[in-house]
Amino acid sequence: MQTPPAEWLAAATFSEMLVAHARTGRTALVSSEGKLSYGELLCHAQGLSEWLDVLHVPRGQVVPALLTTQADAVALVLAGYLSGRPVAPLGARATPRELIACVQPLGAS
């Protein structure tokens, strides 16, 4: 196991750690779509955060989302974290009844 670089260890917050990772150019995730570096992942998350702005999702609003295991899903969860809109991941294979039971307590329609 590699020892993390000093700048990663010096990061005080999760956001700072992500930025430190982004500066390294290292791979953040690998999926069937290919590889994404931390920088690419953060860029994609920023774009999704702007999309949430366009949709007028207020900060603090929980965002229920049907997610898979693809890079877009990871980027959306990260966008929610970074923009103060927590994403509530819902299983893409859930039945309508299961989805309703998850979403109703969030006040979403």
N, C-alpha and C positions, 0 to 999 in steps of 0.2 A: 504494500500500500504506500502511495506517495504521500509525503508531507505537504500540506497545503502551503502555498506561498504566504509570506509574512503579511502582505496587504489583505489577504482573505481573513487571516486571523485578527487583524487590526480592525476589521469592519465592526461597527457597533450595532448596526441594524441589518435586517434581512435585505432591505433595499441597497444599502452600501455594499453588502456582500455580492449582490447581483451585478452591480456596477463594476466591482473589482473583477469578477469573473469575466464580464464582457470585455474588459481590457486585455485579457489573455488570448482571446481568439479560440479558446478551447471549445470542444463540442459540449453542448448542453443536453441534447437528447438525440436519440436515433429512433426513427420509426420506419414504417414501410415506405414513407414518402422520401426518406433520405435523412441527412444529418442537418442539424441546426446548431450554430455556435450560440454562445450566450448573447453576443451582440445582436445576432439575427433574431433570436427569441425575444429580446427586449424591444427591438424595433417592431416586430410583429405585434407584441403586446401593446405598444404605444398606439399603433394603428387601430387596434380593437378598442382601446380606451377612447380614442377619438370617435369611433363608431358609436359607442355607448353615449357619448356627448350628443351626437347627431340624433340619436333616438330619445334624447331628453330624459335619460335615466338619472335621477337625482343621486348625489353622493349619499351613501348610507343605505340605499335601496338594495335589497337582496335581489340578485338576478338568477332566477331558475333557468337552467340550460341543459338540454339533452346533449350529453357529451360522449365522445368515443375516446379511444386512446391515441388519437392522432395529435400531431403538433399543434393544430389549431385549438384543440381543447386545452392543452397546457398553456398556450398563449392567452386564451380567454380567461382562465383562472388567474393567471399572473396579471392580466389587465385589470381584472376586478380588484385584486389586492392593491395594485399600485394606484388605482383611481378611487379607492374607498367605496367600491361597489362589490361586496362579496358575492361570488358566484356560488350558487347552490347546485352542484353537479347532480344531474338526474341520469339514471341509467338508460341508455338508448334502447335497451331490450325490455324495459318495464312496460307493463300493460297500462292501458288508459286509467283503469281504476287505481293502480299503484301510483301513477303520476299525479292524479287528482289528490290522493291522500298526502302526497309530499308537498304539493304546491298550495293547497288551500290554507294551511297554517301560515304561509308566508304573506297572505293577503294578495297574492297575484291572481290574475284572471286570464 
